[in-house]
Amino acid sequence: MYLGVTIAPLVLAWSGMEPGRGFLIDFSVALGFVGLSLMGLQFLVAARFQSVAAPFGMDVLLQYHRQIGYVSLLFILAHPLLLFVADTGYLALLDVTTAPLRAKMAVTSTVALLVLVALSVWRKKLRIGYELWQLTHGVLAFVVMAAALTHVLLVGYYVNEPLEIALWLWMSAVFVGLILWVRVVRPLELRSKAWRIEEVIPERGNICTIVLKPSRLHARRFDGFHFEPGQFAWITVDKSPFAITRHPFSISSSAEKTERVALSIKAAGDFTREIGHLKPGATAYLDGPHGAFTMDRHDGPGFVFIGAGVGITPLMSMLRTMADRNDLRPCYLFFGNREWESVAFREEIEDLKSRLNLEVMHVLSRPPEGWKGDKGRIGAAVLARHLPERYQHLQYFICGSDSMMDATEDALVHLGVPKRRVHSERFGMV
């Protein structure tokens, strides 16, 4: 279906191309149509429809969103470049002071797309905050699509037949519908399901856990927040549900305790640094659950959990859920941190050993004097030293920085663990 929607405008336009315009011009138009279709589908990919994301996981889908963005950019840039090669007279259309409106729309869309991609690629280097980036990303994406669709309709060469007009009107309606869903319908739905912060709990490692309960209005028809251990949700705190910015965080509570939801968040940016200062009673809105990083979808005879720093959050959800289910399958936790005093949930993890068939391996890069545990980073040597026999049959869940997960995945492959049994969740999915 995705492929069909992408090439449908191309097929219709190709069938209606006028003879004598030249291969390069017709080919450039074809590439432009494909690029525009891909850009339009980006809104569907990023709209957080659970039915769309469920087979892959939202983090995987957003990684795809970024990668296909580069592809659509190449198609769209090829469109004017080939026109200039075919006929240098088209270069005059770059002068927006004298160019017709259709050309101004094309230039506007292309420039907005280039800025959108540049800000996404170099956001951290430019030190642009997540909140500002998300706002500009949404505005620029709207400008790109609105200007591009206007350009296509004004040019009119390849959308002047009834079927072609119907297709582009339909695509425009879908585009507007997705905007309304994301910015109006979904926020109204979240507004009717508001939450209240019940407790803010400081943890080691500069992490805070916020515990949410349904608001009074929400509680009247609340039948529990049902999720799978390891999933995450987007959260908005002390703002309107119509706010542009939402933040994704892993759920750290047990999936068996659905009357409350806990998220454990490390202070790292503008929003996360304020988490510890939130007061009980503050209003929050949850969009979720999302994600496929969960043991419930990858059954096995046992589990290996590998986390570093705040990457322990979704793994704690899985461990707590196993304890509440009285699940005694063997599990192994490899937990990497810099220092012993920064090990989040240290006491609870120790207590879980009495409720689970659990072995815990703490790995410290800056161990205290007299430390008898593993030192350095979680690598093939550490894993091989503690994994049981027939470890290739276990399911592996990894969460941490991208570099940590890449290194751990390579180590597991080196040890002969099948790739299908290795699962990870990427923090930097946007």
C-alpha positions in Angstrom: 0.0 0.0 0.0 2.9 2.4 0.9 4.5 1.7 -2.5 1.2 2.1 -4.3 0.5 5.5 -2.8 4.0 6.6 -3.6 3.9 5.8 -7.3 0.1 6.4 -7.9 0.7 10.1 -8.9 3.6 9.1 -11.1 1.5 6.6 -13.0 -1.3 9.1 -13.6 1.0 11.9 -14.5 3.0 9.7 -16.9 -0.1 8.6 -18.7 -1.0 12.2 -19.3 2.3 13.6 -20.3 2.3 15.8 -23.4 4.5 14.8 -26.3 7.4 17.0 -27.4 8.4 18.2 -23.9 11.5 16.1 -23.9 12.6 13.1 -21.8 14.6 15.1 -19.2 11.7 17.4 -18.4 9.2 14.5 -18.2 11.7 12.5 -16.1 12.2 15.4 -13.7 8.5 15.7 -13.2 8.3 12.0 -12.5 11.0 12.3 -9.8 9.2 15.4 -8.3 5.9 13.5 -8.1 7.6 10.5 -6.3 9.4 12.9 -3.9 6.3 14.7 -3.1 4.4 11.5 -2.4 7.1 10.3 -0.1 7.0 13.6 1.8 3.3 13.4 2.2 3.5 9.9 3.6 6.0 11.2 6.2 3.1 12.8 8.0 1.4 9.4 8.2 4.6 7.8 9.5 5.1 10.5 12.2 1.4 10.7 13.3 1.8 8.1 16.0 -1.0 5.8 14.8 -0.6 2.7 17.0 -2.0 0.5 14.3 0.8 1.7 11.9 3.6 1.5 14.4 2.6 -1.8 16.2 4.4 -4.2 13.9 7.7 -2.3 14.0 7.8 -0.1 17.1 7.6 3.7 17.1 11.4 4.1 17.5 12.0 2.0 14.4 9.3 3.9 12.5 10.8 7.3 13.4 14.3 6.1 12.3 12.7 5.1 9.0 11.0 8.6 8.9 14.4 10.2 9.1 16.0 7.9 6.5 13.2 8.2 4.0 13.4 12.0 4.4 16.9 11.9 2.8 15.5 9.9 -0.1 12.6 12.2 -0.7 15.0 15.2 -0.6 17.1 13.7 -3.4 14.0 13.1 -5.5 12.7 16.6 -5.0 16.1 18.3 -5.6 16.5 16.2 -8.8 13.3 17.7 -10.2 14.6 21.4 -10.6 18.2 20.3 -11.4 17.1 18.2 -14.4 14.8 21.1 -15.6 17.8 23.4 -15.5 19.9 20.9 -17.5 17.1 20.4 -20.0 16.5 24.1 -20.5 18.6 26.9 -18.9 15.6 29.2 -19.4 14.1 27.7 -16.3 16.9 29.4 -14.2 15.0 32.7 -14.5 12.3 31.2 -12.3 14.7 31.4 -9.4 14.2 35.2 -9.3 11.2 35.2 -7.0 10.7 38.9 -7.5 9.6 38.4 -11.1 8.7 34.7 -11.2 5.1 33.6 -11.4 3.4 32.3 -8.2 3.9 28.7 -9.2 7.6 29.2 -9.2 7.6 31.1 -6.0 5.8 28.2 -4.4 8.4 25.7 -5.7 11.2 27.8 -4.3 9.5 28.3 -1.0 8.9 24.5 -0.6 12.5 23.6 -1.6 14.1 26.1 0.7 11.9 25.1 3.6 12.8 21.5 3.0 16.5 22.2 3.0 16.2 24.2 6.2 14.1 21.4 7.8 16.7 18.7 6.9 19.6 20.9 8.0 18.1 21.6 11.4 17.4 17.9 11.9 20.9 16.8 11.0 22.8 19.5 12.9 20.4 20.3 15.7 22.8 19.2 18.5 25.8 20.9 16.9 23.8 24.1 16.6 22.7 23.7 20.2 19.0 24.0 19.3 16.8 22.9 22.1 14.4 19.9 21.5 11.3 22.1 22.2 12.4 24.8 19.6 13.4 22.1 17.1 10.1 20.3 17.3 8.2 23.5 16.8 10.2 24.6 13.7 10.1 21.0 12.4 6.3 21.0 12.4 6.0 24.5 10.9 8.5 23.8 8.2 7.0 20.5 7.3 3.6 22.2 6.8 5.1 24.9 4.6 6.9 22.3 2.5 3.8 20.3 1.7 1.4 23.3 1.4 3.7 25.1 -1.0 4.5 22.0 -3.0 0.8 21.0 -3.5 0.0 24.6 -4.5 2.9 24.5 -7.0 1.6 21.3 -8.6 -1.9 22.6 -8.9 -0.8 25.9 -10.4 1.5 24.3 -13.0 -1.4 22.1 -14.0 0.3 20.2 -16.9 0.0 16.8 -15.3 -3.1 17.3 -13.1 -5.6 18.5 -15.6 -7.5 15.3 -16.1 -10.5 14.4 -13.9 -8.8 11.4 -12.3 -5.5 13.3 -11.8 -7.4 16.2 -10.2 -9.3 13.8 -7.9 -6.1 12.2 -6.8 -4.4 15.4 -5.8 -7.5 16.7 -4.1 -7.6 13.4 -2.2 -3.9 13.7 -1.2 -4.5 17.3 -0.1 -7.5 16.3 2.0 -5.5 13.5 3.6 -2.7 16.0 4.3 -5.1 18.4 6.0 -6.8 15.5 7.8 -3.5 14.3 9.3 -2.7 17.8 10.5 -6.2 18.1 12.1 -5.7 14.6 13.7 -2.3 15.4 15.2 -3.0 19.0 16.3 -6.8 19.0 17.1 -8.4 15.6 17.4 -5.7 13.8 19.3 -5.1 16.7 21.8 -8.9 16.8 22.5 -8.7 13.0 23.2 -5.8 13.5 25.5 -7.5 16.4 27.2 -10.4 14.1 28.2 -7.8 11.7 29.7 -5.7 14.0 31.8 -3.4 12.8 34.5 -2.1 14.2 37.8 1.4 13.9 39.2 1.0 12.0 42.5 4.6 11.8 43.5 8.1 12.9 42.4 10.8 10.5 43.6 14.5 11.4 43.3 16.7 8.5 42.2 20.5 8.0 42.0 22.2 8.9 38.7 20.4 12.3 38.4 17.2 10.5 37.6 13.7 11.4 38.9 10.6 9.1 38.8 7.2 10.8 38.4 4.2 8.7 39.4 1.0 9.6 37.6 -2.6 8.9 38.5 -5.8 9.7 36.5 -7.4 13.1 37.1 -10.8 13.1 38.8 -12.6 13.5 35.4 -10.5 10.8 33.8 -10.9 8.4 36.9 -14.7 8.2 36.3 -14.2 6.1 33.2 -10.7 4.8 33.9 -10.2 1.1 33.5 -6.4 1.1 33.9 -3.4 2.1 31.7 -2.6 -1.1 29.8 0.8 -1.4 28.3 3.5 -4.0 27.7 6.7 -3.8 29.9 9.4 -1.9 28.1 7.1 0.5 26.1 7.2 4.3 26.3 4.8 7.3 26.1 5.0 10.9 25.0 4.3 13.2 27.9 3.3 16.9 28.3 3.4 18.4 31.7 1.9 21.7 33.0 1.0 22.7 29.4 -2.1 22.5 27.2 -2.5 19.2 25.3 -2.4 21.3 22.2 1.2 22.3 22.9 3.5 21.5 20.0 6.2 19.8 22.1 5.9 16.4 23.7 8.7 14.3 25.1 9.1 10.5 24.8 10.1 8.6 27.9 10.1 4.9 28.8 7.6 3.6 31.3 9.4 2.2 34.4 6.5 0.8 36.4 5.1 -2.8 36.3 2.6 -3.6 33.5 0.7 -5.5 36.1 -0.1 -2.4 38.1 -2.3 -0.4 35.7 -3.9 2.1 38.2 -0.7 4.2 38.2 2.0 4.9 35.7 5.7 5.7 36.5 8.3 7.3 34.2 11.9 7.6 35.3 13.7 10.6 33.6 17.3 11.7 33.7 18.0 15.5 33.8 19.7 16.2 30.5 17.9 19.0 28.8 15.7 22.1 29.4 12.6 20.0 30.1 14.2 17.1 31.9 16.0 19.5 34.3 12.7 20.7 35.5 11.3 17.3 36.3 12.7 17.3 39.8 10.9 20.6 40.6 7.5 19.4 39.6 4.9 19.5 42.3 2.3 16.8 43.1 -1.0 17.8 41.5 0.4 19.2 38.3 -1.5 18.2 35.2 0.1 15.8 32.6 -1.0 14.2 29.3 0.2 10.8 28.1 0.2 9.8 24.5 0.8 6.1 24.5 1.8 3.4 25.0 4.1 3.0 22.0 7.1 0.8 21.1 7.9 -2.9 20.4 10.8 -3.1 22.8 9.1 -5.6 25.2 9.6 -9.1 26.4 5.9 -9.8 25.8 6.5 -9.9 22.1 9.7 -12.0 22.3 9.0 -15.1 24.3 12.0 -17.3 25.4 13.3 -19.6 28.0 15.0 -16.7 29.8 16.1 -13.1 29.3 19.3 -11.0 29.4 18.8 -7.3 30.2 21.7 -5.0 29.3 21.5 -1.4 30.3 23.6 1.6 30.9 22.7 4.7 32.9 19.1 5.8 32.4 18.8 2.9 29.9 17.8 0.8 33.0 14.3 2.4 32.8 12.5 0.1 30.4 14.4 -2.9 31.8 13.1 -2.1 35.3 9.6 -2.2 33.9 10.3 -5.7 32.6 11.9 -6.9 35.9 9.1 -5.4 38.0 6.5 -7.0 35.7 8.2 -10.4 36.0 8.2 -10.2 39.7 4.5 -9.3 39.9 3.7 -12.2 37.5 5.8 -14.6 39.6 7.7 -15.4 36.5 10.7 -17.5 37.5 12.4 -17.9 34.2 16.1 -17.2 34.5 17.2 -13.6 33.8 20.5 -11.8 33.9 21.0 -8.1 34.3 24.2 -6.4 33.1 24.0 -2.8 34.4 26.8 -0.3 33.4 27.4 2.9 35.2 30.3 5.3 35.9 30.3 5.2 39.7 28.6 3.0 42.4 26.8 5.9 43.9 25.2 6.7 40.5 23.5 3.2 40.2 19.8 3.9 39.9 17.4 1.6 41.7 20.3 -0.2 43.3 18.4 -1.3 46.4 15.3 -2.4 44.5 17.4 -4.4 42.1 18.9 -6.2 45.1 15.4 -6.9 46.5 14.2 -8.2 43.2 16.8 -11.0 43.4 14.7 -12.5 46.2 11.6 -12.5 44.0 13.1 -13.5 40.7 15.5 -16.0 39.3 17.9 -13.1 38.7 21.6 -12.6 38.5 23.0 -9.1 38.5 26.3 -7.9 37.1 27.2 -4.3 37.9 29.9 -2.9 35.6 31.6 0.3 36.6 33.9 2.5 34.6 35.1 4.4 37.7 34.9 1.8 40.4 35.6 2.7 44.1 38.7 1.4 45.8 38.4 -2.3 46.6 35.7 -2.9 44.0 35.5 -6.7 43.3 33.0 -6.5 40.4 33.5 -6.0 36.7 35.2 -2.8 35.5 35.2 -0.8 32.3 32.4 -1.3 29.9 30.0 -4.1 29.0 31.8 -6.0 26.3 32.2 -9.5 24.9 34.6 -10.5 27.7 32.2 -9.4 30.5 29.2 -11.1 28.8 31.1 -14.4 28.2 32.3 -14.5 31.8 28.7 -14.4 33.2 26.3 -15.8 30.6 25.1 -19.4 31.2 25.4 -22.4 29.0 23.1 -22.3 26.0 23.0 -18.5 26.2 22.2 -18.4 22.5 18.6 -19.4 23.2 17.9 -16.5 25.5 16.2 -13.2 24.5 18.4 -10.1 24.8 17.2 -6.5 25.5 19.6 -3.6 25.3 19.0 0.0 26.2 21.6 2.8 26.5 23.4 5.3 24.3 23.7 4.5 20.6 27.4 3.8 20.9 26.8 1.5 23.8 24.1 -0.4 22.0 26.2 -0.7 18.8 29.1 -2.1 20.8 26.9 -4.5 22.7 25.1 -5.8 19.6 28.5 -6.4 18.0 29.7 -8.3 21.1 26.7 -10.5 21.1 27.0 -11.3 17.4 30.7 -12.1 18.1 29.5 -14.5 20.8 27.2 -16.3 18.4 23.9 -14.9 19.6 21.4 -14.9 16.7 20.4 -11.3 15.6 16.7 -12.2 15.8 17.1 -12.6 19.6 18.7 -9.2 20.1 16.4 -6.2 20.7 17.3 -2.6 21.4 15.6 0.7 21.9 17.2 3.8 20.6 17.1 7.0 22.7 18.0 9.3 19.8 15.1 8.3 17.6 14.3 11.9 16.6 
